[in-house]
Amino acid sequence: MNREFAVGFGTLALINAGLAQSKNRSGFAWFLASLFLGPIATLLIVLLDPVKKG
């Protein structure tokens, strides 16, 4: 059961990295954060406003 849990968190971390990059945030940083925070990181990414470039 632990292996499935790890695969799920890894997959979620990859998805969160893509979401973060779409909002002009660091995909790698959010990938690492997602490994520890899991679904909480997803919620944070969705609720945070995109970073404005310029």
C-alpha positions, -999 to 999 in steps of 0.1 A, spaced: 0 0 0 29 24 6 41 21 -29 7 32 -43 8 62 -19 42 72 -31 32 69 -68 1 90 -61 21 118 -44 47 117 -72 20 120 -99 3 148 -80 36 166 -76 41 165 -114 6 179 -120 12 206 -94 45 216 -111 26 221 -144 -1 241 -127 25 263 -110 43 269 -143 10 279 -160 7 306 -133 43 318 -139 56 302 -106 86 279 -101 75 244 -112 105 228 -95 98 246 -61 62 236 -62 71 200 -72 92 198 -41 66 214 -19 40 190 -33 60 160 -23 56 172 13 22 189 13 3 168 -13 -32 180 -19 -27 211 3 -1 224 -23 -27 218 -51 -52 239 -32 -26 267 -26 -16 268 -63 -53 270 -74 -61 298 -50 -30 319 -56 -31 345 -83 -7 342 -112 26 361 -110 27 391 -133 58 394 -155 72 427 -161 
